[in-house]
C-alpha cells in the first residue's frame, strides 16, 4: 500500500517504506506491485531488494493516468530514492 510493505526472510522481519508520490490514478497499483515483486524474485534478487522494487513499481504506477502503467524513468528515480532509505528491521 501507500505506506509500504512488511516482509520476513532468514535475517528477520523488515519494513520497506513507500516513497511519497503525487497520486493520479491508484487503479493497478497492486498489480504493478505484484509484477515488480515477481520480476525481482525471478531474476534472483533477495527478498529485501524485491520488496524495494515492488514498492517502487506500485508507487510509480499511481503517478500516471493509465491504470497500472509504470514509466521506466519514474521507476528508476523511485528505486534510487529508496536506496537512500533502505528497509528497516522490524521490532521483535
C-alpha positions, -999 to 999 in steps of 0.1 A, spaced: 0 0 0 9 36 1 26 31 35 50 3 24 53 -34 30 64 -57 58 85 -88 50 105 -115 66 134 -135 55 162 -156 71 177 -124 86 144 -114 103 115 -92 96 117 -58 79 96 -28 68 101 -12 34 85 22 34 69 35 3 80 68 -13 57 98 -13 44 104 -48 17 126 -64 -12 101 -69 -30 105 -103 -47 71 -106 -44 43 -80 -60 16 -102 -35 -11 -110 -11 -2 -82 -14 -36 -65 -9 -54 -99 22 -33 -105 35 -41 -70 30 -78 -76 46 -76 -110 76 -58 -96 80 -84 -69 77 -113 -93 103 -98 -117 128 -91 -90 124 -126 -74 126 -142 -108 159 -125 -116 172 -137 -82 171 -106 -61 169 -112 -23 135 -106 -8 145 -72 7 156 -59 -27 125 -75 -43 103 -56 -18 121 -23 -28 114 -30 -64 78 -39 -57 71 -8 -36 87 14 -62 67 -3 -90 34 2 -72 43 38 -64 53 46 -100 21 32 -113 -1 57 -94 17 87 -109 2 82 -144 -34 84 -157 -31 50 -174 -41 23 -149 -11 1 -140 13 18 -163 49 21 -149 71 47 -165 107 34 -166 122 67 -157 99 72 -128 106 37 -116 144 43 -118 141 76 -98 120 59 -71 144 30 -68 172 54 -64 153 74 -38 145 42 -19 182 33 -17 187 64 5 161 49 29 167 12 30 143 -13 46 145 -12 84 145 -41 108 111 -46 124 109 -48 161 106 -83 176 
